[in-house]
Amino acid sequence: MFIGTRLEALTALSYYTKIESIITENDSFIAKSNFSNKHNYFLMNDFSKEDLFKKIFHTQVDIVLSSGFKFIIPKSKIAKDKIYINSHPSLLPKYKGLYAIKNAYKKNEDFIGSTLHYMEEKVDAGEIIFQEKLNIKKMKLDEVYQAVFSFLEPYVIIKGLEKIVDGISKK
């Protein structure tokens, strides 16, 4: 299951898993893509937050990937039989939350990153699965966003999923 707004992250997930359902926003690139025709597809704007949490909890999937999902899923709505992961556009634990890229850029960081981590109730605080960094020293802010979302984040998702699958197969 994919929850969020970032098309490249959804595409990366589709390389490793069969997408059973998608929850996204009306104006996302996902909503405008061909993914919307192929899957159980729900628009966040059509449901209450509580109903979205119920859909996520009750959907029969192994993995839930959040990338650009605007809500924090309460612990009580995290099913024990699923793997919940989040893709975040920074080198966690630095720069948590919505404005991670902008905040790192304003602080003149030499590197920005992307992190795939297990979800927990606290924002961007779960165990890190995989992260990668990118030198942004000579980049403009719009170039940083482009690099993170078109290349770095999908790469991190794929590498993180490889680690998860490898860990499961070793059990």
N, C-alpha and C positions, 0 to 999 in steps of 0.2 A: 504494500500500500504506500502511496506517495501522498504526503500532505504538504502543501506549500505553493510557492509561486515560480520557482526557478526552473525553466524548461531544460536547461543543460544538466541540472541535477537529476531531473526525472529521466532524461535520456541516459545518463550514466547508470542509474538504477536499472533501467530496462536492459542493459547489457548483461546484468547478473541475475535478474529475477524476472518472473512473469508478473507484470503489473496487474493486480486484481482490481484495484480501485484507486481513484484520484480524488483528492479534495483540494480545490484551488479557489482563487478569486475570479470574479467576472472579468476583470480587465487584465489578467495575467497573459503572458505569451502562451502558457499552457492552454488556456481557454480558447485561444485562437489557432491552436495547432491541431494536427490530425490525431493526437492522443485522445482528444475529447470524443472521438467517434468510435474508439475501440475498447473502451473500458467502462466499468461502473464509475460514473463521473458525477461529482457533486460540487456545486458552487457554494462556498462559505456563506455568501450573502443570502442564500435561500433557507438557512437553518440557524437556530439559536446556537450559542456556544455549547450549551449542554447537549443538544442533539448531535452536534459534530463529535463531541467526546464519546457519546454512545455509539455512533457509527464506527469510530476508530476502535473502540473497545471490542465491539461485537463482530467486526469483519474477520473472516477466517483467513488470516495470512500469517506468515512466519516473521516478516520484517515490516516495520513501519519506518519510513524515512521522512524526516521533517527537513525542509529546506525553504525557508521563507514563510513558515507557518506563523501566524500572528498571535497564537495563544499558547500559554504554558499549560500542558496537560497535567491535571492534578494526579497525585500518586494513586488515588483511589480509582482513577480511570486508566491506569496502565495495567494491562492484562499480563499475568505472570507467564503465559505461554507464547509470548511474542518478544521479538527483539526490537526495541525502540532506539533509533539512532537519529542524531541531528547533525546536519552540516552547518558549520558556522564560519563566516568569512573573517577569521582572525586567528592569530596564534594563541589559542587559549593557554593559560588562564587570563592573558591580557585582553582587554577590549571586549568585554561581554556586551550583549544586548544589540539593539537595533542599529546603532550608528558606529559600529566597530571600525569599518574602513575609514570613514570620515575622521573619527577620533584619532586613529593611528596616523593618518596623513597629516592632521593638524599638529601632532606632536613630533613631526619630522622624523618618523621612524624610517630606518633604512630598509626594513623588511616588513612585508605584510604576509599573511598566511591564510590557510584554510585548515579547519580542523573537523574531523569526523569523530563524534563522541557518543557514548551511551547517554540516553536521556534520563534525567531524574527531575524531581520537582523544582529544584533550584535552577535558575536561568544559566545556561551554558556552563554547567558545573560537573557533568558526568565524566566518568573515566574516558580518557582519550584513546581512541582506536588507532588513528593515523592523522598526521598533520604534515604539511609541507609549507615551505616559505618561498617568497619571491622577492628579489631585490627591486625596490621601487624608487630608489634614490633619484633617478633622472626622469621619472614619469609624472605626467599630469594626473589629477584626480580621476578624470573620466577614463584615462588609460588604465589606471589601477582597477577601477570597477570592471572594465572590459576584460582585463587579464584574469582577475579573480573568478568572475562568473562564467567566462567562456572556456577557460583552460584549467586553472588551478583547482577550483572546487570539483569539477567532474573527475579530474585525476585523483584527488584525495578520496572521493567517494568510491571509485573503482578499486583503489589500493586498499582502502579500509574494508570493503566488502570481501576482497581476496583474503584478508586476515581473518575476518569473521568465518568465512566458509572453510578456510584451512583449519581454524581452531575447532570447528564443529566436526570436521572429518577426522581429526586426531582423537576425538573422544571415543 
